[in-house]
Structure formats: structure tokens, C-alpha cells
Amino acid sequence: MTATIPLGSRISGERLAVLLGEWRRRGSRHGSTDLAAAVEMYVLDGQLPIGTRLPAERELAAALGVSRTLIGAALDRLREDGIVASRQGAGSWIAGTGARRRDLEIPVTDGIFDLAKAAPSALPGLTAAADAARHDLAAYVTGNGYVTGGLPSLRSRIAERYTARGLPTTEEQVMITGGAYSAFVLCLRMLAGPGDRVLVEQPTYPNALDALRAAHALPVPVALDPGEGWDLAGVEAALRQASPRFAYLMADFQNPTGHRLDAEQRERLGGLLARTRTPVVIDESLVELDYDSDPLDGPPPLASFAGELSLTLGSASKSHWGGLRLGWIRASADLLDRLLSSRFAVDLGAPVFEQLVLAAMLEPAGYAALAQRRQDFRGRRDALAAALGHYCPDWTFTMPSGGLSLWCRLPKPMSTRLAVSAANHGVQLAPGSRFGVHGGMERWLRVPFALPSEHLSEAVRRLSLAVASVRSCAGVPAVNVPVA
Ligand SMILES: Cc1ncc(COP(=O)(O)O)c(C=O)c1O
């Protein structure tokens, strides 16, 4: 198959060298791997957009001061991963984001600290719950196994939790999905199409932005104040001016900032959404990770105020385990009926066994384990804050009362460059630009505290080395080198 030659602009070797900055690990004997990894980071980041035409191998080799063999090997690797395509006589260009390879990535790699994902290991008790579920499975195997809305036992446990949090909910108002992300995609398909505007917080959850882009919807960002969180007047103005098809909000431990709307703000924001009849997708993926109080004593769910056009997303990934791949949508029975009919275009339901495991974990003993997890993660949050204070004293952040990450303001705009350099010190990061609608956010970095405290401390020590490397790259502009 011949690759189609793109219409994108061309980046010169010199500019690419400036953009890549310090791409090579000190003393590394894997130059081509390092170079490919750095290019991939800038592709993911949007600074090397798909379609960008790359300089000729000879030009790039001269600009980077390396051999043509190294460039050739890096390009081979990028081609294998679907990031670069080439054609005889037409050169090479950026062809994709490498999602295909990331699908195959093994999450835990020896000696590499993964701070790109804010996701913890399984809640203790998971394997015991799986043993219990194995016995419960016997009752299901004589059926066909397709339960599109989800297992009634799991739906009713989730409904009870909403009711206990102050949002009366019945089993019919809960639909189980393959994770909160899949739930978001289902809502998006139902609510918006190409060219439709969708209000989002800025910064926001990067995968939601990817889903919006893939659906050709137009995210309308409303900036969160780094200290204060939501600017409700700004939200009101955006609702009036943009008339979005829906709003996507994270009222509880917003990812990445960790902000939480207080009860009074919820009432105002919910009232605003209800008055303007704006459907709202409320992502509560992190709501169970509350370090100040029991989640049952937190402010009532935003859906209590936002009216019948609200769809609340939940996830088992942060509270229990991402490997279960389970989430859910809580909405009115009418909205769920509509969702269910459009769901068949996407999938035919969530797996029965995993649902049985999660249902077993939502028994009282599972909540005791969750209470312990909250205490542990509070310790991890504090350990990360202490490590940053020690190794990166000029970084600032607002201490969140829940969630899984610190949203750090860096002393210089260098987030992407730091992510590239950190990878060379064995730390994977998602640069701030991933959280912005149009990239940018180079002064910001999300640092998750999902890893054990001792790992966090070592990872931050390595981060400080990466910062030093970035700073020692004299004369190299830190950000947003335009692609020409
Ligand atoms: C805010 C938010 N929404 C959705 C998700 C995806 O959750 P799930 O693993 O349930 O698909 C995440 C996971 O990182 C998240 O942080």
C-alpha cells in the first residue's frame, strides 16, 4: 500500500533540533531509541502535528550532529510504530500518534517510574473478590452473558451509594460501561456531532479532549483559576455565548487540578445548567478518593442541582482497579433508554465476571479497604508534596483534598521539554500541554501520587535531575517553537 503524501508544512532540520532540545540520555548507547521517543513526545503533544513533513535524513543528521545511520534507525522505529510514513522521492512525514504501539505497552516497567498515568494498583481484597465471583458466576453461565445495561446486583449497589451521598437513585438509573472513558464516549455520541460545541474545563482530562477531537466536536474551554477553581461567571458567559451541546465537568477532585466545587458553588452551577437546559456530563471518576472526610459526608453530587439533563460518570479504576475496566453512567431512566439504543453501535455490554468482582467489592468489607486506601493515598500525597518541597522548591501547587495528582506550576515554561528529559532519567510524564484544549500549559505539570511514597521520592529526585538538564540547555527556547 502506498502512503498518501500529506499537505502539512515542512520543518527544517535546524528547527527540529531546537524543538527536540536535549533528546539524548547522557551516556546512552541507544541514540535512535532516544530520538524516536523524543519525536513521539512532540507528536503526542501536538507540536509536531500530523502531516508535518520532516527534513531529509542528511539535513537532520547534520542539525543534530549524529550519523545518518542513527537517523535512519530512529525513522525505522517511528515507521514501525505508525508515527512516521515515508515514500521514495517524497521524504518522510508525521503520520500518526503511535496509539497502536501504546496499546501494547506493559504498564509496569522495571526501573521506570510511570508518572504519566494517575492510576493506582488494585485495591487489596480484589483477588478474594474474584474468588467469590467465580462461585457467583455459576448462576450466569446458563444464560447468554449479554447484559447490556449491566448486572442488576451491581447496578443496585451503585444506586445505593448515590442515594447515600444525597442523590436518590434507582437501579434503573444506572448503566454499567467498560470504564468511565467508554461512558464518556457513549454520552458524546448521543449528545454531540461534528461541529458541535462542548464546554470543558481548562485544564481538563486529556482523553476526553481526544474523544471530542475524534468526533469532530469543538471543545470550548473555560479556564479554572489555579487557586480558586471554577469561575462561575466565566461558565455563565460561555454557556450564553457558545450555547454548547453539553458541558463536561469534574466537580470532585478535578483531573488534573484536584479542585472541588463546594456545596454553594454546586447549587449555583447546577442552577445555571438547569436554567439554560444544558446537558451536563459530570465525571466523578475520583470522587471516592476524598482525604478530608468520608465520601458520604462530602457535598451532594452536582447532579442533585443540575436537573434531569445530567449524566454522571463513575469509574472503578481509581477506587478499585483500572484492570476491571468498569465504569457506569447515572442518569434519568429516559436518558438511559436513549443511551442504551445508541450503545449498540459501540459495544454490547460489559463483561459479567468483572461486574461480579466489583459487586463483591462493593460489600461493606470492600468499603473498609477503600477507607484504608484513602488513608494510604493521603500519605502518598503528603510524601509527594514533601519530595517536591525538597527537590523542586520553586514549584508551586495548591494541596488538593482528594484525587490522585498535584497540578504543579513550574518556574519556567518547560513542561514538554521536561517530559522529554525526564523520560531519559526513567520517569514518564504527561506534559501540561496534554491537558489544554489548544496545547499550551507549558508552565504546568501534573504529578500523580498513585505510586508508593518511596517511589515518589525517587521519581521526584530524578525529576530534579531532568530539570537541571533542561536548564543547562543554554540558548534553547523552552516552548512552542513554531513548525515552519
Ligand atoms: C477524570 C477521568 N475520567 C475518566 C477516566 C477514565 O476512567 P476509566 O479507566 O474508568 O475508563 C479517568 C482515568 O484516568 C479520569 O481521570
The ligand as an SDF file (V2000), in Angstrom:
LIG
                    3D

 16 16  0  0  0  0  0  0  0  0999 V2000
  -11.3330   12.1900   35.0720 C   0  0  0  0  0  0  0  0  0  0  0  0
  -11.2300   10.8390   34.4660 C   0  0  0  0  0  0  0  0  0  0  0  0
  -12.2210   10.3860   33.7050 N   0  0  0  0  0  0  0  0  0  0  0  0
  -12.1800    9.1710   33.1380 C   0  0  0  0  0  0  0  0  0  0  0  0
  -11.0940    8.3490   33.3220 C   0  0  0  0  0  0  0  0  0  0  0  0
  -11.0780    7.0060   32.6550 C   0  0  0  0  0  0  0  0  0  0  0  0
  -11.5580    6.0760   33.5630 O   0  0  0  0  0  0  0  0  0  0  0  0
  -11.7640    4.5530   33.1990 P   0  0  0  0  0  0  0  0  0  0  0  0
  -10.4820    3.8530   33.4900 O   0  0  0  0  0  0  0  0  0  0  0  0
  -12.8750    4.1240   34.0890 O   0  0  0  0  0  0  0  0  0  0  0  0
  -12.1480    4.4630   31.7560 O   0  0  0  0  0  0  0  0  0  0  0  0
  -10.0310    8.7860   34.0970 C   0  0  0  0  0  0  0  0  0  0  0  0
   -8.8470    7.9520   34.2460 C   0  0  0  0  0  0  0  0  0  0  0  0
   -7.7510    8.4290   34.3550 O   0  0  0  0  0  0  0  0  0  0  0  0
  -10.1030   10.0550   34.6910 C   0  0  0  0  0  0  0  0  0  0  0  0
   -9.1040   10.5240   35.4400 O   0  0  0  0  0  0  0  0  0  0  0  0
  1  2  1  0
  2  3  1  0
  2 15  2  0
  3  4  2  0
  4  5  1  0
  5  6  1  0
  5 12  2  0
  6  7  1  0
  7  8  1  0
  8  9  2  0
  8 10  1  0
  8 11  1  0
 12 13  1  0
 12 15  1  0
 13 14  2  0
 15 16  1  0
M  END
$$$$
